[in-house]
Amino acid sequence: MKKYEKYLLGIFGSCGVLAVSFFLYSWIELEKGLGELDDVTMVVPFWAIFLSLFGVAAVLVSWRLRKRAEAGEKPISKLYKCSFLLSFLPFVLLLIYSFYGMTDGFTFMYSTTYGGEAFYEYLVWYGVIIFGALIPVFPAMIFWQILYIVKRIQYRKKG
């Protein structure tokens, strides 16, 4: 592992530990529940945790691919290809669920919508708000897809 990668791992790791400790302190000592994430002092550490995880993942994946290339193996293995293809699964499932919601309808509070508007509301509520902001599944998948494509192009130019 190169020196700058160790520094990056230290920076991302320490930011993640600080964010988790602040988040837990606020949750336990200040008795702020997970429902109070609208406060800026709670949202910033929450996202800092995920950004530090993305940074650590990027450094470790880059290191692993370079290590495989230096050993004479293909840097992109079948496992990486499989994980890249599986990273599209949440998007496909959201689209299927949204299409199903077109006929079933989308109910929010006291109103129910059908058709294209229901499809749009399923996409926005489940895709953007829940799996994009509250539980960052889609940002993690997009991050992995971009990282895979960049590294694949990078190693294809070398070889």
KOLKOL-556670 format. One record per residue (C-alpha): residue in three letters; x, y, z; residue number from 1. Coordinates in Angstrom, 2 decimals, decimal comma, always signed. Each point is the difference from the previous one (the first is absolute). Layout:
NODE  residu       xx       yy       zz  num
NODE     ALA        X        Y        Z  NUM
...
//
This chain:
NODE  residu       xx       yy       zz  num
NODE     MET    +0,00    +0,00    +0,00    1
NODE     LYS    +1,39    +3,38    -0,98    2
NODE     LYS    +0,64    +2,75    +2,50    3
NODE     TYR    -2,76    +2,31    -1,26    4
NODE     GLU    -2,51    -2,86    +0,18    5
NODE     LYS    +0,86    -0,54    +3,66    6
NODE     TYR    -0,50    +3,72    +0,62    7
NODE     LEU    -3,34    -0,03    -1,82    8
NODE     LEU    -1,15    -3,05    +1,97    9
NODE     GLY    +1,00    +1,77    +3,21   10
NODE     ILE    -1,86    +3,17    -0,96   11
NODE     PHE    -3,15    -1,78    -1,14   12
NODE     GLY    +0,10    -2,37    +2,96   13
NODE     SER    +0,47    +2,75    +2,58   14
NODE     CYS    -2,79    +2,07    -1,58   15
NODE     GLY    -2,27    -3,03    +0,13   16
NODE     VAL    +0,87    -0,74    +3,64   17
NODE     LEU    -0,55    +3,64    +1,00   18
NODE     ALA    -3,34    +0,13    -1,83   19
NODE     VAL    -1,19    -3,28    +1,54   20
NODE     SER    +1,07    +1,12    +3,49   21
NODE     PHE    -1,76    +3,37    -0,38   22
NODE     PHE    -3,09    -1,71    -1,38   23
NODE     LEU    -0,08    -2,48    +2,90   24
NODE     TYR    +0,68    +2,74    +2,55   25
NODE     SER    -2,89    +2,06    -1,36   26
NODE     TRP    -2,23    -3,03    -0,08   27
NODE     ILE    +0,80    -1,29    +3,51   28
NODE     GLU    +0,94    +3,06    +2,07   29
NODE     LEU    -2,18    +2,62    -1,63   30
NODE     GLU    -2,81    -2,53    -0,52   31
NODE     LYS    -0,57    +0,92    -3,61   32
NODE     GLY    -1,75    -2,80    -1,81   33
NODE     LEU    +0,47    -1,06    -3,60   34
NODE     GLY    -3,19    +1,92    -0,81   35
NODE     GLU    +1,79    +3,26    +0,76   36
NODE     LEU    +2,40    -0,21    -2,94   37
NODE     ASP    -1,34    +3,25    -1,42   38
NODE     ASP    +2,32    +1,95    +2,26   39
NODE     VAL    +3,19    +1,05    -1,82   40
NODE     THR    +2,12    -1,17    +2,91   41
NODE     MET    -1,34    -3,53    -0,54   42
NODE     VAL    -0,04    -0,12    -3,82   43
NODE     VAL    +3,64    +0,99    -0,48   44
NODE     PRO    +1,50    -2,81    +2,11   45
NODE     PHE    -2,48    -2,46    -1,50   46
NODE     TRP    +1,23    +0,77    -3,51   47
NODE     ALA    +3,62    +0,27    +1,13   48
NODE     ILE    -0,21    -3,64    +1,05   49
NODE     PHE    -1,06    -1,08    -3,48   50
NODE     LEU    +2,48    +2,27    -1,79   51
NODE     SER    +2,83    -1,40    +2,11   52
NODE     LEU    -1,17    -3,53    -0,84   53
NODE     PHE    +0,03    +0,91    -3,71   54
NODE     GLY    +3,53    +1,41    +0,36   55
NODE     VAL    +1,28    -3,10    +1,77   56
NODE     ALA    -1,65    -2,23    -2,61   57
NODE     ALA    +1,56    +1,99    -2,86   58
NODE     VAL    +3,49    -0,23    +1,48   59
NODE     LEU    -0,29    -3,72    +0,78   60
NODE     VAL    -1,43    -0,91    -3,40   61
NODE     SER    +2,68    +2,02    -1,78   62
NODE     TRP    +2,69    -1,68    +2,09   63
NODE     ARG    -1,43    -3,47    -0,64   64
NODE     LEU    -0,24    +0,52    -3,76   65
NODE     ARG    +3,56    +1,34    -0,18   66
NODE     LYS    +1,23    -2,94    +2,10   67
NODE     ARG    -1,67    -2,47    -2,38   68
NODE     ALA    +1,52    +1,79    -3,01   69
NODE     GLU    +3,49    -0,09    +1,55   70
NODE     ALA    -0,38    -3,73    +0,69   71
NODE     GLY    -0,66    -0,61    -3,69   72
NODE     GLU    -3,68    -0,80    +0,43   73
NODE     LYS    -2,82    +1,78    -1,72   74
NODE     PRO    -0,83    +3,04    +2,11   75
NODE     ILE    -3,73    -0,35    -0,62   76
NODE     SER    -1,10    -3,49    +1,03   77
NODE     LYS    -3,31    -1,74    -0,55   78
NODE     LEU    -1,04    +0,88    +3,56   79
NODE     TYR    +0,37    +3,72    -0,79   80
NODE     LYS    -1,99    -0,41    -3,21   81
NODE     CYS    -2,69    -1,89    +1,88   82
NODE     SER    -0,19    +2,64    +2,73   83
NODE     PHE    -0,20    +2,72    -2,68   84
NODE     LEU    -2,94    -1,74    -1,64   85
NODE     LEU    -1,68    -0,62    +3,35   86
NODE     SER    +0,32    +3,68    +0,88   87
NODE     PHE    -2,75    +0,71    -2,55   88
NODE     LEU    -2,41    -2,28    +1,86   89
NODE     PRO    -1,39    +2,67    +2,41   90
NODE     PHE    -0,78    +2,30    -2,95   91
NODE     VAL    -1,76    -2,77    -1,90   92
NODE     LEU    -1,99    -1,02    +3,07   93
NODE     LEU    -1,06    +3,61    +0,56   94
NODE     LEU    -1,19    +0,28    -3,60   95
NODE     ILE    -1,94    -3,27    +0,27   96
NODE     TYR    -1,55    +1,16    +3,27   97
NODE     SER    -0,89    +3,36    -1,55   98
NODE     PHE    -1,64    -1,67    -3,01   99
NODE     TYR    -1,96    -2,21    +2,36  100
NODE     GLY    -1,07    +3,12    +1,87  101
NODE     MET    -1,49    +1,50    -3,15  102
NODE     THR    -2,89    -2,46    +0,10  103
NODE     ASP    -0,20    -0,36    +3,78  104
NODE     GLY    +0,19    +3,75    +0,64  105
NODE     PHE    +2,12    +2,10    +2,30  106
NODE     THR    -1,68    +1,12    +3,21  107
NODE     PHE    +1,41    +2,84    +2,02  108
NODE     MET    -1,98    +1,36    +2,92  109
NODE     TYR    -3,56    +0,13    -1,35  110
NODE     SER    +0,50    +0,07    -3,76  111
NODE     THR    +0,71    -2,81    -2,44  112
NODE     THR    +1,54    +0,48    -3,42  113
NODE     TYR    +0,12    -2,42    -2,92  114
NODE     GLY    +1,87    -0,34    -3,29  115
NODE     GLY    +3,00    +2,12    -0,85  116
NODE     GLU    -0,35    +2,20    +3,04  117
NODE     ALA    +0,07    -3,05    +2,28  118
NODE     PHE    +3,10    -1,29    -1,83  119
NODE     TYR    +1,69    +3,38    +0,50  120
NODE     GLU    -0,94    +0,16    +3,69  121
NODE     TYR    +1,29    -3,53    +0,66  122
NODE     LEU    +3,22    +0,90    -1,75  123
NODE     VAL    +0,42    +3,21    +1,98  124
NODE     TRP    -1,09    -1,26    +3,42  125
NODE     TYR    +1,74    -3,34    -0,05  126
NODE     GLY    +2,88    +0,72    -2,33  127
NODE     VAL    +1,10    +3,49    +0,85  128
NODE     ILE    -1,20    +0,62    +3,52  129
NODE     ILE    +0,25    -3,39    +1,69  130
NODE     PHE    +2,78    -1,83    -1,89  131
NODE     GLY    +1,83    +3,14    -1,12  132
NODE     ALA    -0,01    +2,21    +3,06  133
NODE     LEU    -1,06    -1,88    +3,13  134
NODE     ILE    +1,59    -3,36    -0,80  135
NODE     PRO    +2,65    +0,79    -2,64  136
NODE     VAL    -0,33    -3,20    -2,02  137
NODE     PHE    -0,13    +1,69    -3,40  138
NODE     PRO    +2,97    +2,35    +0,62  139
NODE     ALA    +2,03    -3,05    +1,06  140
NODE     MET    -1,00    -1,90    -3,15  141
NODE     ILE    +0,76    +2,98    -2,26  142
NODE     PHE    +3,34    +0,47    +1,78  143
NODE     TRP    +0,90    -3,65    -0,59  144
NODE     GLN    -1,02    +0,16    -3,67  145
NODE     ILE    +2,05    +3,15    -0,66  146
NODE     LEU    +3,01    -1,41    +1,86  147
NODE     TYR    -0,21    -3,28    -1,97  148
NODE     ILE    -0,26    +1,79    -3,36  149
NODE     VAL    +2,86    +2,40    +0,77  150
NODE     LYS    +2,30    -2,79    +1,20  151
NODE     ARG    -0,89    -2,21    -2,95  152
NODE     ILE    +0,83    +2,77    -2,48  153
NODE     GLN    +3,17    +0,82    +1,92  154
NODE     TYR    +1,29    -3,59    -0,08  155
NODE     ARG    -1,12    -0,52    -3,60  156
NODE     LYS    +2,20    +2,94    -1,08  157
NODE     LYS    +2,98    -1,45    +1,92  158
NODE     GLY    -0,37    -3,47    -1,46  159
//
